[in-house]
Amino acid sequence: MDYPCFLLWMLSVSLVLQNARTIAKVPAVIVFGDSSVDSGNNNQIATLLKSNFPPYGRDFQGNNKPTGRFSNGKVPTDFISEAFGIKPTVPAYLDPAYNITHFADGVCFASAGTGYDNGTSNVLSVIPLWKELEYFKDYQKKLRDYLGNDRAQEILSEAMYLISLGTNDFLENYYIFPGTQRRYTIEEYQNFLAGVAENFLIQLYDLGARKISIGGLPPMGCLPLERSKNFFYGGECVEEYNEVAKSFNGKLSVMVEKLNENLTGVQLVLSSPYDVMLDIIRNPNTYGFVNAAVACCATGMFEMGYMCNRFTTLTCTDASKYVFWDSFHPTEKTNKIMADHVVKNSLAQFMV
């Protein structure tokens, strides 16, 4: 992508976002998933996987506020909510600072470290996907009590549901624990996860969801944490992991097509960050980055969570120059680019 083309692409994204703010018919954004979209739910549970301390959040709305988001600022769903003219951030359901009056137009049930596989959530004692769904049911009841059945049902049926998870199932479960590998071949595990995803989507549909986006996997072999494993081989991406991600995204695509045919009235899309993320990593200068191989925090090779803290003196001063914030998560700037891409290429159909 050369510079003039990039400028034209950004202009088209800007026009889409402006149009979204004027014609969007989405009254709320409802989020499920992992650390890619968790806005602070892990702050309220007993787990080691937290990010509610500096330097996390140092660029959050200019307030230097650690919120529990695994970034120096916003996560993609915040930018998507803003693009649809709803609100600039999506609050965490378990955050005691918020209640149903704040959640009526947007709420996040995501939990960092979780996955489709219940075994993945057990690794760091985080919220499993089935529990996120139970929180959603509780939310529905509160919404009906607050707004009445008719208005609540209107919001629930017209809301946009965003789902982003799956990376942890592979990188924090399958490739770590021999027991999972003994139970499944990699293709069997992909099929198992796709089956869980399909069942979750059907349950969401049965609970009234109609506008649903399920996120595909990123090029997970290019995360700094994984590249560090190739340190003695030049720190290149782990192509095996990238191929698994592409293969799994293909399975999700087939599932999405099937459900669109079988579920009356559903608008289900696959929002895949793979291609745009890989292009950012391969061509960082095109997007205004100077480093895509290591992260901003500390050495940028393996630190995340409590290992990325205020005492890590090597942390960069300008995160906007880095694709990744910590060894596993993108910077706010990267999150915005990916969110803009998803809005333009996948979510635009929900605007009319």
C-alpha positions in Angstrom: 0.0 0.0 0.0 1.7 3.3 -1.1 1.1 6.6 0.7 -1.4 8.1 -1.7 -3.5 5.0 -1.6 -3.4 4.9 2.2 -4.6 8.6 2.3 -7.5 7.7 0.0 -8.3 4.7 2.2 -8.3 6.8 5.3 -10.5 9.4 3.6 -13.1 6.7 2.6 -13.1 5.4 6.2 -13.6 9.0 7.5 -16.6 9.4 5.2 -18.1 6.1 6.3 -17.7 7.1 10.0 -19.3 10.4 9.4 -22.2 8.8 7.5 -22.6 6.3 10.4 -23.1 9.0 12.9 -26.0 10.4 10.9 -27.9 7.3 9.7 -27.0 4.6 12.2 -29.9 2.7 13.6 -28.0 0.8 16.2 -29.1 1.9 19.7 -26.5 -0.1 21.7 -23.3 -2.1 21.3 -23.0 -5.3 23.4 -19.6 -6.9 23.7 -18.4 -10.5 24.4 -14.8 -11.8 24.3 -11.3 -11.6 25.8 -8.6 -9.1 26.5 -8.9 -7.7 22.9 -12.1 -6.1 24.1 -12.3 -6.3 27.9 -12.9 -2.8 29.3 -12.4 -3.8 32.9 -14.3 -6.8 34.0 -11.2 -8.6 35.2 -10.6 -5.8 37.7 -13.5 -7.3 39.7 -12.5 -11.0 39.8 -9.8 -13.0 41.5 -7.3 -13.4 38.7 -3.7 -12.5 38.1 -4.6 -11.3 34.6 -5.2 -7.6 35.2 -4.2 -4.3 33.7 -5.7 -1.7 36.1 -2.4 -0.1 36.9 0.2 2.2 35.1 1.4 2.3 32.5 -1.7 0.8 31.1 -4.2 3.5 30.1 -1.6 6.2 30.1 -3.2 7.6 26.9 -6.8 6.8 27.7 -8.8 9.9 26.6 -5.9 12.0 27.7 -6.5 11.2 31.3 -3.7 8.7 32.1 -6.3 6.4 33.6 -5.7 2.6 33.9 -9.2 1.1 33.3 -8.4 -2.6 32.9 -8.1 -2.3 29.1 -5.0 -4.1 27.9 -3.7 -1.1 26.0 -2.3 2.3 26.5 -5.8 3.7 25.6 -9.0 2.4 24.0 -9.8 -1.0 22.6 -11.4 -1.6 19.2 -15.0 -1.8 20.5 -14.7 1.7 22.0 -13.9 3.1 18.6 -16.6 1.1 16.9 -19.2 2.4 19.5 -18.0 5.9 18.8 -18.2 5.4 15.0 -21.8 4.4 15.3 -22.6 7.6 17.2 -23.4 5.7 20.4 -20.7 6.7 23.0 -16.9 6.9 23.1 -16.3 4.0 25.4 -18.1 0.8 26.3 -18.2 0.2 30.1 -17.5 -3.1 31.8 -20.6 -4.9 33.2 -18.9 -5.7 36.5 -17.5 -2.2 37.1 -19.3 -0.9 40.2 -19.0 2.7 38.9 -21.7 1.9 36.3 -25.3 0.7 36.4 -28.1 -0.1 34.0 -28.5 3.6 33.2 -25.0 3.5 31.6 -25.4 0.0 30.1 -28.6 0.7 28.2 -26.7 1.9 25.2 -23.6 -0.2 25.5 -22.1 -2.9 27.8 -19.0 -5.2 27.8 -19.1 -8.7 29.3 -15.6 -9.7 28.0 -12.9 -11.1 30.2 -9.2 -11.1 29.4 -7.7 -14.6 29.1 -10.9 -16.4 28.2 -11.7 -18.4 25.1 -14.3 -20.6 23.5 -12.9 -23.6 25.4 -13.9 -23.6 29.1 -10.5 -25.0 29.8 -8.9 -21.8 28.5 -10.7 -19.7 31.1 -9.6 -22.0 33.8 -5.9 -21.3 33.1 -5.9 -17.9 34.8 -9.3 -18.2 36.6 -11.2 -15.7 34.4 -14.8 -15.5 33.2 -15.7 -18.4 30.8 -17.8 -17.6 27.8 -20.9 -19.4 29.2 -20.7 -17.0 32.2 -20.5 -14.0 29.9 -23.8 -15.2 28.5 -25.3 -15.6 31.9 -24.3 -11.9 32.7 -26.1 -11.0 29.4 -29.3 -12.7 30.6 -29.0 -10.8 33.9 -28.5 -7.6 31.9 -31.6 -8.3 29.8 -33.7 -8.5 33.0 -32.3 -5.3 34.3 -32.9 -3.6 31.0 -36.6 -4.6 30.9 -37.1 -3.5 34.5 -35.5 -0.1 33.6 -37.1 0.6 30.3 -40.1 -1.7 30.1 -40.5 -4.7 27.9 -41.2 -3.0 24.6 -38.3 -0.5 24.6 -35.9 -3.1 26.0 -36.9 -5.6 23.3 -36.4 -2.9 20.7 -32.9 -2.2 21.9 -32.0 -5.9 22.2 -33.1 -6.7 18.7 -31.5 -3.6 17.1 -28.3 -3.6 19.1 -25.0 -4.6 17.5 -23.3 -7.6 19.2 -19.5 -7.8 18.9 -17.6 -11.0 19.7 -13.8 -11.2 19.8 -12.0 -14.2 21.1 -10.1 -17.4 20.2 -6.5 -16.4 20.3 -6.1 -17.6 23.9 -7.5 -21.0 23.0 -4.5 -21.7 20.9 -1.6 -19.6 22.4 -2.6 -20.0 26.1 -4.1 -23.5 26.0 -3.5 -25.8 23.0 0.2 -24.9 22.4 1.0 -24.8 26.1 -0.7 -27.8 27.6 0.2 -31.3 26.3 -3.2 -32.6 27.6 -5.1 -30.5 25.1 -2.8 -31.7 22.3 -3.3 -35.3 23.3 -7.1 -34.9 23.1 -7.2 -33.1 19.8 -5.3 -32.7 16.6 -5.1 -29.1 15.6 -7.9 -29.5 13.1 -10.0 -31.3 15.6 -9.5 -28.5 18.1 -10.4 -25.9 15.5 -13.6 -27.8 14.7 -14.4 -28.1 18.4 -13.9 -24.3 18.9 -16.0 -23.6 15.8 -18.7 -25.8 17.2 -18.7 -23.9 20.5 -18.8 -20.6 18.6 -21.8 -21.8 16.6 -23.7 -22.9 19.6 -23.0 -19.5 21.3 -24.3 -17.6 18.3 -27.5 -19.7 18.2 -28.0 -19.0 21.9 -27.5 -15.2 21.3 -30.0 -15.4 18.5 -32.5 -17.2 20.7 -32.1 -14.4 23.2 -33.0 -11.8 20.6 -29.8 -10.8 18.9 -30.0 -10.1 15.2 -27.0 -7.9 14.3 -24.0 -9.9 15.2 -20.3 -9.7 14.3 -17.9 -12.5 15.2 -14.2 -11.7 15.0 -11.7 -13.9 13.4 -8.2 -14.5 14.6 -5.3 -12.1 14.0 -1.9 -13.3 12.6 -1.2 -14.6 16.1 2.3 -15.9 15.1 3.4 -12.3 14.7 2.6 -11.2 18.3 5.8 -10.1 20.0 5.5 -12.8 22.6 5.5 -15.5 19.9 8.2 -13.8 17.8 10.4 -13.8 20.9 10.4 -17.6 20.7 12.1 -17.3 17.3 14.8 -15.0 18.8 17.7 -17.1 17.7 16.2 -17.3 14.2 15.8 -13.6 13.6 12.6 -13.0 15.6 10.4 -13.8 12.6 6.7 -14.5 12.9 5.7 -18.1 13.7 4.1 -19.1 10.4 2.6 -22.3 11.8 0.4 -20.1 14.1 -0.5 -17.8 11.3 -1.6 -20.7 9.2 -3.7 -22.0 12.0 -5.3 -18.6 12.4 -6.2 -18.4 8.6 -7.5 -22.0 8.7 -9.7 -21.3 11.7 -11.0 -18.1 10.1 -12.0 -20.1 7.1 -14.1 -22.4 9.3 -15.8 -19.4 11.0 -16.6 -18.1 7.5 -18.3 -21.3 6.5 -20.2 -21.3 9.8 -21.4 -17.7 9.3 -22.6 -18.4 5.9 -24.6 -21.4 7.1 -26.2 -19.5 10.0 -27.2 -16.7 7.8 -29.1 -19.2 5.7 -30.7 -21.0 8.6 -31.5 -18.3 11.2 -34.4 -16.1 10.0 -33.8 -12.4 10.2 -30.2 -12.6 11.4 -27.4 -10.4 10.1 -24.2 -12.2 10.9 -20.8 -11.1 9.7 -17.3 -12.3 10.2 -15.1 -9.3 11.1 -11.6 -10.6 10.4 -8.6 -8.5 11.5 -6.1 -10.8 9.9 -5.3 -9.1 6.6 -5.2 -5.5 7.9 -3.1 -6.5 11.0 -0.7 -8.5 8.8 -0.3 -5.5 6.5 0.4 -3.2 9.4 3.0 -5.6 10.7 4.7 -6.0 7.3 4.4 -2.3 6.3 4.5 -0.4 9.5 5.9 2.8 8.0 2.8 3.1 5.7 0.6 3.5 8.8 3.0 5.8 10.6 4.6 3.2 12.9 8.4 2.6 13.3 8.3 -0.7 15.2 6.1 -3.8 14.6 8.4 -6.5 15.9 8.6 -5.6 19.6 6.1 -3.8 21.9 6.3 -0.5 23.6 6.3 -1.8 27.2 9.7 -2.8 28.7 11.8 -5.0 26.4 8.7 -5.4 24.3 9.3 -9.2 23.9 7.5 -11.0 26.7 6.0 -8.5 29.2 2.2 -8.2 29.7 -0.1 -7.8 32.7 1.9 -7.4 35.9 5.2 -7.7 34.1 4.3 -4.5 32.3 4.3 -2.0 35.2 5.4 1.5 36.1 8.8 0.3 37.1 9.7 -1.1 33.7 12.0 1.8 32.7 12.5 0.6 29.2 8.9 1.4 28.2 8.8 3.7 25.2 7.7 7.3 25.5 5.5 7.5 22.4 3.2 4.4 21.9 1.9 5.8 18.6 5.1 4.7 17.0 4.5 1.1 18.0 2.1 -1.5 16.6 2.0 -3.3 19.9 1.6 -2.0 23.4 2.6 -5.1 25.3 3.8 -8.4 24.0 0.3 -9.6 23.3 -1.9 -6.5 22.7 -1.9 -3.7 20.2 -1.6 0.0 20.9 -4.5 2.4 20.9 -3.4 3.6 17.4 -3.4 0.1 16.0 -6.8 -0.6 17.6 -8.3 2.4 15.9 -6.9 1.4 12.5 -8.4 -2.1 12.9 -11.7 -0.7 14.2 -12.0 1.6 11.2 -11.3 -1.3 8.9 -13.9 -3.5 10.5 -16.5 -0.7 10.4 -15.9 0.0 6.7 -15.6 -3.6 5.5 -17.9 -5.7 7.8 -20.2 -3.6 10.0 -21.4 -1.0 7.5 -24.4 -3.1 6.7 -25.7 -2.5 10.3 -25.8 1.3 9.6 -28.9 1.3 7.4 
